[in-house]
Amino acid sequence: MKKNRILSFLILFCLVFSAAAPSAHALEAPEAAAKAWIIVDLNTGEVIDEHNADEQRSPASLTKIMTGLLSVEAAERGDVSMDETVTAGLDCQTGLDSSSSNASIVAGEQMSFRDYFYCAMVVSANEACNVLGSRISGSIGGFVELMNLRAAELGCANTHFADPNGLSYDNQTTARELSIILQEALQHEDFLEAFTTTAYTVPKTNYNEQRELKSTDALTTRDSYYSQYGDFYYEPAIGGKTGYTRAAGYCLASVAEKDDLRVLIVVMGCPGPLSGDSDVPENFNDSIRFYNWVFDNFSYGEVLSSAEILAREPVEDAEGEGFVSLRPTEDLTLLLPSDAPPESRELDVTLFDERFVAPIPSGTILGQLTLRIDGKSYGPYDLVNAAEVKLAKSEFIRKQVDSFFAARGVRIVIVVLALILLAYFALVLRYRTLRRKHLREVRLAEKRRKAAQELRRQQSVKEPTLRFTAVDPSERDADTIDLTRFFDEDGNK
């Protein structure tokens, strides 16, 4: 693989974020009374700012966020039904004291599972959490085991639950991990509905008359229990879960929306009237200050576009320019200071091959991109080619020919054919040589024959020619033939 660091891309970011104000991390959050807090952009899951977010603290009734999550998950699995009737057991008062928040639920009381769920989430009823836990797991202890198992599944290594409601000081978690649990819970419709409910009516039961529940979240409910300490109503807020014990201080996990921003804030360890260190519960004031700070100073900015060409790499045997253009497969939008660019932005591109060879279909994943902004990494994101890279026809033909002749079998056949051809030419040459020799011999023999004929002719001319006298036919049958006429007087012929 090949890695390229695209430092020149900094220029592009500077054009996008042209202001010269301090960076996002230089934009300081307002002072807060909370001992630990975290601000999360729900649209991206990114942490906007934090303080002691990984410090273990007692969550008080913020523990009920996990109880609520497990309740809706059990209903979604079909282990329970929101509309089924549940009878509160004798263990519903386990771990409670007279000062803890409750919904006047008593052992033997019959309500729907949904009613217990809303009692726990809206008025933070501790006995309702015990009923929910016993119904889901068969016992409060079994439910606590389920709580810790689910926390581990969510990656919450610093979280430990000891009860379903948060009264025990042994409950421990962090602001960051509470934000993780709440983000997961908000994905479930039933939980979101209860989390954003400001008032709920519990019908008459076998032990109680109809009950009107008011949310303990003063950000969304003007007549909340905590509204007696002041007006904390905050219009952009959509829901929240409060918590208080002497060990935990005042806690609040809430969500607010404004324009296209959706923000989650967890504050822990705030002072307040019951702890004697403030006249008002500062968890609401801290949250309002944080929300205003985010809404006034941040907006979304696109820091990575799927239409942007981030790298151009040469391609062998390509038609045209001979380059492939790489772009990310997705956009990246972050919540950034409205009037200030980040201090530093850097892209790291990792290519999967040392060299690219045509053809390359459009959309082929050729590498990955990691984006770093102010030292924080995002990604990796797949990089694909923006358009098809075609193979040049001449190169295609040449490669096909080269590939054909590069095969060992083909080379052997060519050598054999060449040897056969040489043998053929040798045979033809030998044939022609022998034929010429034969023709010469034939011509010489013909000459010798003609010479012999001529010699015989000449000899026949020099020798006397014997002459014969024909016998008269009339003499053929005679008893005697007169032969004297064939000889002279001396008896010569």
C-alpha positions as CSV (number, residue, x, y, z in Angstrom):
1,M,0.0,0.0,0.0
2,K,1.1,3.6,-0.6
3,K,0.5,6.5,1.7
4,N,0.2,10.1,0.6
5,R,-0.2,13.0,3.0
6,I,-2.1,15.8,1.3
7,L,-0.9,18.9,3.0
8,S,-2.0,21.1,0.1
9,F,-5.6,20.3,1.2
10,L,-5.1,22.7,4.0
11,I,-5.5,25.5,1.5
12,L,-8.9,24.3,0.5
13,F,-10.0,24.2,4.2
14,C,-8.7,27.7,4.7
15,L,-10.9,28.8,1.8
16,V,-13.9,27.1,3.2
17,F,-13.3,28.4,6.7
18,S,-11.9,31.8,5.8
19,A,-12.3,33.6,9.2
20,A,-9.3,34.1,11.3
21,A,-10.8,33.8,14.8
22,P,-9.5,31.2,17.3
23,S,-10.0,27.5,16.8
24,A,-12.9,25.3,18.0
25,H,-10.9,24.1,21.0
26,A,-9.7,27.6,21.7
27,L,-13.4,28.7,22.0
28,E,-13.8,28.0,25.7
29,A,-17.0,26.7,27.2
30,P,-18.6,28.8,30.0
31,E,-17.7,28.2,33.6
32,A,-19.8,25.6,35.3
33,A,-20.5,24.5,38.9
34,A,-20.6,20.8,37.8
35,K,-17.6,18.6,38.8
36,A,-17.9,16.6,35.6
37,W,-19.8,17.3,32.3
38,I,-19.9,16.5,28.6
39,I,-21.5,18.1,25.6
40,V,-22.3,15.9,22.6
41,D,-23.6,16.7,19.1
42,L,-26.3,14.1,18.6
43,N,-26.3,14.5,14.8
44,T,-22.7,13.3,14.5
45,G,-22.0,11.7,17.9
46,E,-19.0,14.0,18.3
47,V,-18.0,15.5,21.6
48,I,-18.1,19.3,21.5
49,D,-16.5,19.8,24.9
50,E,-16.0,18.0,28.2
51,H,-14.6,18.3,31.7
52,N,-13.7,15.3,33.9
53,A,-15.8,13.3,31.5
54,D,-14.0,10.0,32.4
55,E,-14.0,10.5,36.2
56,Q,-16.1,7.9,38.0
57,R,-18.9,9.4,39.9
58,S,-22.2,8.4,41.5
59,P,-25.0,9.0,38.9
60,A,-28.0,9.0,41.4
61,S,-31.3,8.7,39.4
62,L,-29.5,8.9,36.0
63,T,-29.1,5.2,36.7
64,K,-32.8,5.0,35.5
65,I,-31.6,5.7,32.0
66,M,-30.2,2.2,31.9
67,T,-33.4,0.8,33.6
68,G,-35.5,2.5,30.9
69,L,-33.3,1.2,28.1
70,L,-33.6,-2.4,29.3
71,S,-37.3,-2.0,29.7
72,V,-38.0,-0.9,26.1
73,E,-35.6,-3.5,24.8
74,A,-37.4,-6.2,26.7
75,A,-40.7,-5.0,25.2
76,E,-39.2,-4.9,21.7
77,R,-37.9,-8.5,22.1
78,G,-41.4,-9.6,23.2
79,D,-40.2,-10.6,26.7
80,V,-42.8,-8.3,28.1
81,S,-45.7,-6.2,26.8
82,M,-46.1,-2.5,27.5
83,D,-49.8,-3.2,28.0
84,E,-49.6,-6.2,30.2
85,T,-50.8,-5.9,33.9
86,V,-48.0,-6.3,36.4
87,T,-48.4,-6.7,40.1
88,A,-45.9,-5.0,42.3
89,G,-44.1,-7.5,44.5
90,L,-43.0,-7.3,48.1
91,D,-39.5,-6.3,46.9
92,C,-40.8,-3.1,45.3
93,Q,-39.6,-1.1,48.4
94,T,-36.2,-2.7,48.5
95,G,-33.5,-0.1,49.2
96,L,-35.9,2.8,49.5
97,D,-36.3,5.3,52.3
98,S,-39.1,7.8,53.1
99,S,-37.3,10.7,51.4
100,S,-36.6,9.0,48.1
101,S,-38.7,10.0,45.0
102,N,-41.7,7.7,44.5
103,A,-45.1,7.3,42.9
104,S,-46.9,5.9,45.9
105,I,-46.7,2.4,44.5
106,V,-47.3,-0.4,47.1
107,A,-46.9,-4.2,47.1
108,G,-49.8,-5.9,45.4
109,E,-50.7,-2.9,43.3
110,Q,-51.6,-3.7,39.7
111,M,-50.7,-1.4,36.8
112,S,-49.6,-1.8,33.2
113,F,-45.9,-2.3,32.5
114,R,-46.2,1.0,30.7
115,D,-47.4,2.8,33.8
116,Y,-44.5,1.6,35.9
117,F,-42.2,2.6,33.1
118,Y,-43.5,6.2,33.0
119,C,-43.5,6.4,36.8
120,A,-39.8,5.6,36.7
121,M,-39.0,8.0,33.8
122,V,-41.3,11.0,34.5
123,V,-41.2,11.4,38.3
124,S,-38.2,9.2,38.9
125,A,-40.1,6.7,41.0
126,N,-37.6,4.4,42.7
127,E,-40.1,1.6,43.6
128,A,-41.3,1.5,39.9
129,C,-37.7,0.7,38.9
130,N,-37.7,-2.3,41.3
131,V,-41.0,-3.5,39.8
132,L,-39.7,-3.2,36.2
133,G,-36.5,-5.1,37.1
134,S,-38.3,-7.9,38.9
135,R,-40.7,-8.3,35.9
136,I,-37.9,-8.4,33.3
137,S,-35.3,-10.6,35.1
138,G,-37.3,-12.3,37.9
139,S,-35.5,-10.5,40.6
140,I,-33.8,-7.2,41.3
141,G,-30.4,-8.9,41.6
142,G,-30.9,-10.6,38.2
143,F,-31.8,-7.3,36.7
144,V,-28.7,-5.5,38.1
145,E,-26.6,-8.2,36.4
146,L,-28.4,-7.5,33.2
147,M,-27.7,-3.8,33.6
148,N,-24.0,-4.4,34.0
149,L,-23.9,-6.8,31.1
150,R,-25.6,-4.2,28.8
151,A,-23.2,-1.5,30.0
152,A,-20.3,-3.7,29.0
153,E,-21.8,-4.4,25.6
154,L,-22.0,-0.6,25.0
155,G,-18.3,-0.3,25.9
156,C,-18.8,1.3,29.3
157,A,-15.8,0.0,31.1
158,N,-16.0,2.5,34.0
159,T,-19.7,1.8,34.8
160,H,-21.0,-0.4,37.6
161,F,-24.6,-0.6,38.7
162,A,-25.7,-1.9,42.2
163,D,-29.5,-1.3,41.9
164,P,-32.1,-0.3,39.2
165,N,-32.8,3.2,40.6
166,G,-29.5,4.8,41.7
167,L,-30.0,5.1,45.4
168,S,-27.0,3.0,46.2
169,Y,-23.7,4.8,46.5
170,D,-22.1,1.8,44.9
171,N,-23.5,2.9,41.5
172,Q,-20.6,4.3,39.6
173,T,-20.2,5.7,36.0
174,T,-18.9,8.6,34.1
175,A,-20.4,11.6,32.2
176,R,-19.0,10.1,29.0
177,E,-20.5,6.7,29.5
178,L,-23.8,8.1,30.6
179,S,-23.9,10.0,27.4
180,I,-23.3,6.7,25.5
181,I,-26.1,4.9,27.3
182,L,-28.5,7.8,26.7
183,Q,-27.6,8.0,23.0
184,E,-28.4,4.3,22.7
185,A,-31.7,4.7,24.6
186,L,-32.8,7.6,22.5
187,Q,-32.8,5.3,19.4
188,H,-35.8,3.5,20.8
189,E,-39.2,5.2,20.2
190,D,-40.8,4.2,23.5
191,F,-37.9,5.6,25.5
192,L,-37.8,8.8,23.5
193,E,-41.5,9.3,24.1
194,A,-41.1,8.8,27.8
195,F,-37.9,10.9,28.0
196,T,-39.7,13.9,26.3
197,T,-43.0,13.5,28.3
198,T,-43.7,16.3,30.8
199,A,-46.9,15.0,32.2
200,Y,-48.5,11.5,32.5
201,T,-51.7,10.2,33.9
202,V,-51.7,6.9,35.8
203,P,-55.3,5.4,35.8
204,K,-56.9,4.4,39.0
205,T,-55.6,1.1,40.4
206,N,-56.7,-1.4,43.1
207,Y,-54.8,0.6,45.7
208,N,-54.6,4.2,44.4
209,E,-56.8,6.8,42.7
210,Q,-55.8,8.3,39.4
211,R,-52.3,10.0,39.6
212,E,-51.1,13.0,37.7
213,L,-47.4,12.8,37.2
214,K,-45.2,15.9,36.4
215,S,-41.7,15.5,35.0
216,T,-38.9,16.4,37.4
217,D,-37.0,18.0,34.5
218,A,-37.4,21.8,35.1
219,L,-36.0,22.6,31.6
220,T,-39.1,21.2,30.0
221,T,-41.7,21.4,32.7
222,R,-42.6,24.8,34.2
223,D,-44.4,23.3,37.3
224,S,-41.7,20.7,37.9
225,Y,-40.7,19.9,41.5
226,Y,-37.5,21.9,41.0
227,S,-39.4,24.9,39.7
228,Q,-39.9,26.0,43.3
229,Y,-36.2,27.1,43.2
230,G,-36.6,29.3,40.2
231,D,-37.7,29.4,36.6
232,F,-35.4,27.0,34.7
233,Y,-37.7,26.5,31.7
234,Y,-35.7,26.4,28.5
235,E,-37.7,26.4,25.3
236,P,-35.1,24.5,23.1
237,A,-35.0,21.6,25.6
238,I,-37.0,18.5,24.5
239,G,-36.4,16.2,27.5
240,G,-34.3,15.3,30.5
241,K,-33.6,13.0,33.4
242,T,-32.7,14.4,36.8
243,G,-30.8,12.8,39.6
244,Y,-29.8,13.6,43.2
245,T,-28.3,12.0,46.2
246,R,-26.0,13.5,48.7
247,A,-23.1,11.4,47.3
248,A,-23.9,12.3,43.6
249,G,-24.9,15.9,44.0
250,Y,-27.4,17.3,41.5
251,C,-27.2,15.6,38.1
252,L,-29.0,16.1,34.8
253,A,-28.9,14.4,31.4
254,S,-30.9,16.4,28.8
255,V,-31.4,17.1,25.1
256,A,-32.2,20.3,23.4
257,E,-32.8,21.3,19.7
258,K,-32.4,24.6,17.9
259,D,-32.5,25.1,14.2
260,D,-30.6,22.1,12.8
261,L,-28.6,21.5,16.0
262,R,-29.4,18.7,18.4
263,V,-27.3,18.6,21.5
264,L,-27.0,16.2,24.5
265,I,-25.5,17.4,27.8
266,V,-24.7,15.4,31.0
267,V,-23.7,17.4,34.1
268,M,-22.8,15.6,37.4
269,G,-21.9,16.7,40.9
270,C,-23.6,20.1,40.8
271,P,-24.3,22.0,44.1
272,G,-27.9,22.7,45.1
273,P,-30.3,23.5,48.0
274,L,-30.5,20.0,49.4
275,S,-26.7,19.7,49.6
276,G,-26.6,23.1,51.2
277,D,-24.0,24.5,48.9
278,S,-26.3,26.6,46.6
279,D,-29.7,28.2,46.8
280,V,-30.7,26.6,43.5
281,P,-30.0,23.3,41.7
282,E,-27.1,24.3,39.5
283,N,-27.5,21.3,37.2
284,F,-30.2,23.3,35.3
285,N,-28.2,26.6,35.2
286,D,-25.1,24.8,34.0
287,S,-27.1,23.0,31.2
288,I,-28.7,26.2,30.1
289,R,-25.3,28.0,29.9
290,F,-23.9,25.2,27.9
291,Y,-26.8,25.0,25.5
292,N,-26.7,28.8,24.8
293,W,-23.0,28.6,24.3
294,V,-23.3,25.9,21.6
295,F,-26.3,27.4,19.9
296,D,-24.7,30.9,19.8
297,N,-21.3,29.9,18.6
298,F,-21.5,26.7,16.6
299,S,-22.9,25.7,13.2
300,Y,-22.4,22.8,10.8
301,G,-19.7,22.9,8.2
302,E,-18.9,20.4,5.5
303,V,-15.3,19.4,6.0
304,L,-15.3,16.6,3.4
305,S,-17.4,16.2,0.3
306,S,-18.0,13.1,-1.8
307,A,-17.7,15.3,-4.9
308,E,-14.2,16.4,-4.1
309,I,-11.2,15.0,-5.9
310,L,-8.6,14.3,-3.3
311,A,-5.9,12.6,-5.3
312,R,-4.9,11.9,-8.9
313,E,-2.8,8.8,-9.6
314,P,-1.2,7.6,-12.9
315,V,-2.7,4.5,-14.6
316,E,-0.8,2.3,-16.9
317,D,-2.3,1.6,-20.4
318,A,-5.1,4.1,-19.8
319,E,-7.0,5.8,-22.5
320,G,-6.8,9.6,-22.5
321,E,-4.9,11.4,-19.8
322,G,-3.8,8.2,-18.1
323,F,-4.8,9.3,-14.6
324,V,-7.5,8.1,-12.0
325,S,-9.2,10.7,-9.8
326,L,-10.0,9.6,-6.3
327,R,-12.9,10.9,-4.2
328,P,-14.4,9.9,-0.8
329,T,-17.6,7.8,-0.7
330,E,-19.4,10.1,1.8
331,D,-19.6,13.6,3.1
332,L,-18.4,14.6,6.5
333,T,-20.1,17.5,8.3
334,L,-19.0,18.6,11.7
335,L,-20.2,21.1,14.3
336,L,-17.6,23.8,14.3
337,P,-17.3,27.3,15.6
338,S,-19.4,29.6,13.4
339,D,-16.7,32.3,13.0
340,A,-13.5,30.3,13.2
341,P,-11.7,27.6,11.2
342,P,-10.0,24.8,13.0
343,E,-6.3,25.3,13.8
344,S,-5.1,22.4,11.7
345,R,-6.6,20.0,9.1
346,E,-4.8,17.2,7.5
347,L,-5.7,14.3,5.2
348,D,-3.9,11.0,5.0
349,V,-4.5,9.0,1.9
350,T,-3.6,5.3,1.8
351,L,-3.7,3.6,-1.6
352,F,-4.2,-0.1,-1.8
353,D,-1.9,-0.7,-4.8
354,E,1.6,0.6,-5.7
355,R,0.5,1.0,-9.3
356,F,-2.8,1.1,-11.1
357,V,-3.5,-0.6,-14.4
358,A,-6.4,0.0,-16.8
359,P,-9.2,-0.8,-17.1
360,I,-10.7,0.4,-13.7
361,P,-14.6,0.5,-13.4
362,S,-16.2,3.5,-11.9
363,G,-16.7,3.3,-8.1
364,T,-13.9,0.9,-7.5
365,I,-12.5,1.2,-3.9
366,L,-8.8,2.1,-4.5
367,G,-7.8,3.5,-1.1
368,Q,-8.8,5.0,2.2
369,L,-8.8,8.5,3.7
370,T,-8.2,9.6,7.3
371,L,-9.0,13.2,8.2
372,R,-7.5,14.9,11.2
373,I,-8.8,18.2,12.6
374,D,-7.1,19.8,15.5
375,G,-5.4,16.5,16.3
376,K,-8.7,14.5,16.2
377,S,-9.0,11.7,13.7
378,Y,-12.1,10.9,11.6
379,G,-12.5,7.9,9.3
380,P,-11.2,6.0,7.6
381,Y,-13.4,6.7,4.6
382,D,-13.2,4.7,1.4
383,L,-11.8,6.4,-1.7
384,V,-13.2,5.4,-5.1
385,N,-12.4,6.5,-8.7
386,A,-14.7,9.3,-9.9
387,A,-15.0,7.9,-13.4
388,E,-14.2,4.8,-15.4
389,V,-10.7,4.5,-16.7
390,K,-10.7,2.7,-20.0
391,L,-7.9,0.6,-21.5
392,A,-6.3,2.1,-24.7
393,K,-7.1,-0.2,-27.7
394,S,-3.6,-0.2,-29.0
395,E,-2.3,-1.2,-25.6
396,F,-5.0,-3.8,-25.3
397,I,-3.9,-5.4,-28.6
398,R,-0.3,-5.2,-27.7
399,K,-0.9,-6.7,-24.3
400,Q,-3.0,-9.5,-25.8
401,V,-0.2,-10.3,-28.2
402,D,2.5,-10.1,-25.5
403,S,0.4,-12.3,-23.2
404,F,-0.1,-14.9,-26.0
405,F,3.5,-15.2,-26.9
406,A,4.6,-15.0,-23.3
407,A,2.9,-18.4,-22.6
408,R,5.4,-21.2,-22.3
409,G,3.3,-23.6,-24.3
410,V,3.0,-21.1,-27.1
411,R,6.8,-20.6,-27.1
412,I,7.3,-24.4,-27.3
413,V,4.9,-24.7,-30.3
414,I,6.7,-21.9,-32.1
415,V,10.0,-23.5,-31.6
416,V,8.6,-26.9,-32.9
417,L,7.0,-25.2,-35.9
418,A,10.3,-23.4,-36.6
419,L,12.2,-26.7,-36.5
420,I,9.6,-28.3,-38.8
421,L,9.9,-25.4,-41.2
422,L,13.7,-25.6,-41.2
423,A,13.5,-29.3,-41.9
424,Y,11.0,-28.7,-44.7
425,F,13.3,-26.2,-46.3
426,A,16.3,-28.6,-45.9
427,L,14.3,-31.4,-47.6
428,V,13.2,-29.1,-50.4
429,L,16.8,-28.0,-50.9
430,R,18.0,-31.6,-50.9
431,Y,15.3,-32.6,-53.4
432,R,16.2,-29.8,-55.8
433,T,19.9,-30.7,-55.6
434,L,19.2,-34.4,-56.3
435,R,16.8,-33.5,-59.1
436,R,19.4,-31.3,-60.8
437,K,22.0,-34.1,-60.5
438,H,19.5,-36.6,-61.9
439,L,18.7,-34.3,-64.8
440,R,22.3,-33.9,-65.6
441,E,22.8,-37.6,-65.6
442,V,19.8,-38.1,-67.8
443,R,21.1,-35.5,-70.2
444,L,24.6,-37.2,-70.3
445,A,23.0,-40.6,-70.8
446,E,20.9,-39.2,-73.7
447,K,24.1,-37.7,-75.2
448,R,25.9,-41.0,-74.9
449,R,23.0,-42.8,-76.5
450,K,22.8,-40.4,-79.4
451,A,26.6,-40.7,-79.8
452,A,26.4,-44.5,-80.0
453,Q,23.6,-44.3,-82.5
454,E,25.6,-41.9,-84.6
455,L,28.6,-44.2,-84.4
456,R,26.6,-47.2,-85.5
457,R,25.2,-45.3,-88.4
458,Q,28.6,-44.2,-89.6
459,Q,29.9,-47.8,-89.4
460,S,26.9,-49.1,-91.3
461,V,27.7,-46.8,-94.2
462,K,31.3,-48.1,-94.6
463,E,30.3,-52.0,-94.8
464,P,29.1,-53.5,-98.2
465,T,25.5,-54.0,-98.6
466,L,24.3,-57.5,-99.4
467,R,22.0,-57.6,-102.2
468,F,19.4,-60.3,-102.7
469,T,17.6,-61.2,-105.9
470,A,14.0,-62.0,-105.4
471,V,12.7,-65.4,-106.5
472,D,10.0,-65.3,-109.0
473,P,6.8,-66.4,-107.4
474,S,6.2,-68.9,-110.2
475,E,9.3,-70.7,-109.1
476,R,8.4,-71.1,-105.5
477,D,6.6,-74.3,-106.1
478,A,9.0,-75.8,-108.6
479,D,10.9,-78.8,-107.7
480,T,14.0,-77.1,-108.6
481,I,15.0,-73.5,-108.6
482,D,17.5,-72.2,-110.9
483,L,20.2,-70.8,-108.7
484,T,22.7,-70.1,-111.3
485,R,21.4,-66.7,-111.8
486,F,22.4,-65.7,-108.3
487,F,26.1,-66.7,-108.8
488,D,28.7,-65.7,-111.4
489,E,30.8,-68.1,-113.3
490,D,33.3,-68.4,-110.5
491,G,30.6,-69.3,-108.1
492,N,30.6,-66.0,-106.3
493,K,27.5,-64.3,-105.3
